[in-house]
Amino acid sequence: MTYHAAREAIAEQLLGDATAHENARFDEIGRRFDTLERAFPYGSNRELVKLRIALTFWDGWIDARNRGWQTTRGIQPNEWPALARGIAADLVADREITDARARSHFDATASVSQSDRVQTVAARLRDRDRPQ
């Protein structure tokens, strides 16, 4: 998958999942996550950082849903759709993720003290980039 295609696909899925969340169709959140993660572009290009943040955010959202909407990293259940829409807008505009909370919680490069879940997703994406 190309960077451009991944950027568009992740933005589209975040927007669709935001609508699903707002309409209490929680089981729809993340249906395409595994497919997009497997097709995620390889490489260490700087432009991929925003896609990794978006993908890690999406994983966190899915995890919060799976855990019965326990507050995740200070994010309340009703805040996920707005955060998703903001991240999607940044992806569509092809700019860095502007929400400071999203960057601080879901950017594995921002700090070594990130949650285990963020580090796990980041490691899976990094491992794909290593020669076999």
C-alpha positions in Angstrom: 0.0 0.0 0.0 1.3 3.4 -0.8 1.6 6.3 1.7 -1.2 8.2 -0.1 -3.5 5.2 -0.2 -2.8 4.3 3.5 -3.4 8.0 4.5 -6.8 8.1 2.7 -7.9 4.6 4.0 -7.1 5.3 7.6 -8.8 8.7 7.5 -11.9 7.1 5.9 -12.0 4.4 8.5 -11.6 6.8 11.4 -14.5 8.9 10.1 -16.7 5.9 9.6 -15.9 4.6 13.1 -16.6 8.0 14.6 -20.1 7.9 13.1 -20.5 4.3 14.3 -19.5 5.3 17.8 -21.8 8.3 17.9 -24.7 6.0 16.8 -23.8 3.4 19.5 -22.7 0.8 16.8 -19.6 0.1 18.8 -19.1 -3.4 17.2 -18.3 -1.6 13.9 -15.2 0.2 15.4 -12.0 -1.2 14.0 -13.4 -3.8 11.6 -10.7 -2.9 9.0 -7.9 -2.4 11.4 -6.1 -5.7 10.9 -6.4 -5.4 7.1 -4.9 -1.9 7.1 -2.2 -2.8 9.6 -1.1 -5.7 7.4 -1.0 -3.4 4.3 0.7 -0.5 6.1 3.6 1.0 4.1 7.1 -0.1 4.9 9.9 2.3 5.6 11.1 4.9 8.0 10.1 8.0 6.1 9.1 10.9 8.3 5.7 11.2 6.6 4.8 7.7 8.0 5.0 9.0 11.6 1.5 10.6 11.3 0.1 7.4 9.9 1.6 5.4 12.8 0.1 7.8 15.3 -3.3 7.5 13.6 -3.0 3.7 13.5 -1.9 3.5 17.2 -4.8 5.8 18.2 -7.2 3.6 16.3 -5.8 0.5 18.2 -6.2 2.4 21.5 -9.8 3.2 20.6 -10.6 -0.5 19.8 -8.9 -1.5 23.0 -11.0 1.0 25.0 -14.1 -0.4 23.4 -13.0 -4.0 24.1 -12.5 -3.1 27.8 -16.0 -1.7 28.3 -15.1 1.9 27.7 -12.8 2.2 30.7 -11.1 5.6 30.6 -8.0 5.1 28.5 -5.1 7.5 29.1 -7.6 10.1 30.3 -9.8 9.8 27.2 -13.5 9.6 28.1 -15.7 7.3 26.0 -17.5 10.2 24.4 -14.2 11.9 23.4 -13.0 9.2 20.9 -15.1 10.3 17.9 -14.0 14.0 18.1 -10.3 12.9 18.4 -10.8 10.5 15.5 -12.3 13.3 13.3 -9.4 15.6 14.2 -6.8 13.0 13.3 -8.7 12.2 10.1 -8.8 15.9 9.2 -5.0 16.1 9.7 -4.5 13.1 7.5 -6.8 14.4 4.7 -4.8 17.7 4.8 -1.6 15.7 4.8 -0.2 17.6 7.8 1.2 16.5 11.1 -1.3 15.4 13.8 -2.2 18.6 15.5 -4.0 17.3 18.7 -1.4 17.4 21.5 -3.1 14.7 23.4 -3.2 12.4 20.5 0.5 13.0 19.9 1.5 12.6 23.5 -0.5 9.4 24.0 -0.1 7.6 20.7 3.2 8.7 19.2 5.7 5.9 20.2 8.6 8.2 19.1 7.6 11.0 21.5 8.6 9.2 24.7 10.0 6.0 26.0 7.4 6.0 28.7 4.5 5.3 26.4 2.0 2.6 27.4 2.8 -1.0 26.6 0.0 -1.1 24.0 1.4 1.9 22.1 4.9 0.3 22.2 3.5 -3.0 21.0 1.8 -1.5 17.9 4.9 0.6 17.2 7.1 -2.5 17.5 4.9 -4.5 15.1 5.2 -1.7 12.5 9.0 -1.4 13.0 9.5 -5.1 12.7 7.9 -5.1 9.3 10.6 -2.7 8.1 13.5 -4.9 9.0 15.0 -7.1 6.3 14.2 -10.8 6.8 
